[in-house]
Amino acid sequence: PFDVNYEIELEALLAGVTPHSPMEFQSYPDGRLIPVSAGFRNNGLADATNVPATVVIKNEAGQIVYSRTATILTVPSGGAPMTQEFPSFIPNGSGQYCLTVTVSGSPASGELDIE
């Protein structure tokens, strides 16, 4: 018997697998910079290069208040978690926000929601 795997299999990691920011269920001051970062891994057999990853933050009304894409230079194969930083977010008003992380370039693209 033998296994067949994807050449590249990217995923956005859930909270707790890698450090990320902003953290779920935390309170942040209105109008102050909040660092933004998210975790990823590649479960495939080959390293992924120049991978676009996007973070979108929506306010309580569902309006997009932050959308940034970063290019991850290399996501090594083997499933080791890694963290990508994005430009900081400045909330403009109190309330609850929802963060979505998307990584592209794989048949198994990942998404992560934080409320």
C-alpha positions in Angstrom: 0.0 0.0 0.0 1.0 3.6 -0.5 -0.4 7.1 0.3 -1.2 9.9 -2.1 -1.1 13.4 -0.6 -1.6 16.9 -2.0 1.6 18.5 -3.2 0.6 21.6 -1.3 -2.1 21.6 1.4 -2.4 24.9 3.2 -4.6 25.8 6.2 -5.3 28.7 8.5 -4.8 27.5 12.1 -7.4 27.7 14.8 -6.8 29.8 17.9 -4.5 28.0 20.4 -2.5 26.2 17.7 -0.3 29.2 17.1 -0.2 32.6 18.6 -2.5 35.0 16.8 -3.9 38.5 17.4 -6.4 39.8 18.2 -7.2 37.1 20.6 -10.7 35.7 20.9 -12.9 36.9 23.8 -10.5 39.7 24.7 -11.3 43.4 25.2 -9.2 46.1 23.4 -9.3 49.9 23.7 -11.2 51.8 21.0 -9.0 53.8 18.7 -5.7 52.1 19.7 -3.5 49.9 17.5 -4.2 46.2 17.7 -1.4 43.9 16.3 -2.8 41.5 13.7 -1.2 38.0 13.1 -2.5 34.6 12.1 -1.1 31.0 12.0 -0.8 28.8 9.0 0.7 25.4 8.1 1.3 23.3 5.0 0.4 19.6 5.3 1.5 18.9 1.8 4.6 17.3 0.4 6.3 20.4 -1.1 7.1 23.8 0.3 4.6 26.6 -0.8 6.1 29.9 -1.9 4.6 33.4 -2.4 1.3 32.4 -0.7 -1.4 35.1 -0.5 -3.1 35.2 3.0 -5.9 37.6 3.8 -7.3 38.9 7.0 -10.8 40.5 7.0 -12.4 42.1 10.1 -16.1 43.0 10.1 -18.0 45.1 12.6 -21.3 44.1 14.3 -23.2 45.4 11.2 -21.2 43.0 9.0 -19.3 45.9 7.3 -15.7 45.3 6.4 -13.5 47.6 8.5 -10.2 46.0 7.7 -8.9 43.9 4.8 -5.3 43.2 4.3 -3.4 40.6 2.2 0.2 39.6 2.9 2.4 37.3 0.8 3.9 34.6 2.9 7.3 33.9 1.2 7.5 30.3 2.3 5.2 27.9 4.1 7.4 24.8 4.6 6.0 21.3 4.1 5.6 18.9 7.0 2.8 20.6 8.9 4.9 22.8 11.2 2.9 25.9 12.3 4.1 29.3 11.4 2.8 32.9 12.1 2.4 35.7 9.6 2.0 39.3 10.8 -0.3 41.9 9.1 -0.6 45.6 9.5 -2.2 46.7 12.8 -5.9 47.3 13.0 -7.4 50.4 14.7 -11.0 49.9 15.8 -13.3 52.8 15.2 -16.1 52.3 17.7 -17.0 49.9 20.5 -18.7 46.6 19.8 -17.9 43.1 18.7 -15.8 42.4 15.6 -15.4 39.2 13.6 -12.0 38.3 12.1 -11.7 35.9 9.1 -8.3 34.5 7.8 -8.0 32.9 4.4 -5.0 31.3 2.8 -5.0 30.6 -1.0 -3.1 28.5 -3.4 -4.2 25.0 -2.3 -7.1 22.7 -3.0 -7.6 22.7 0.8 -7.7 26.4 1.5 -8.4 27.3 5.1 -10.5 29.9 6.9 -10.7 30.9 10.5 -13.4 33.0 12.1 -12.9 34.8 15.5 -15.8 36.6 17.1 
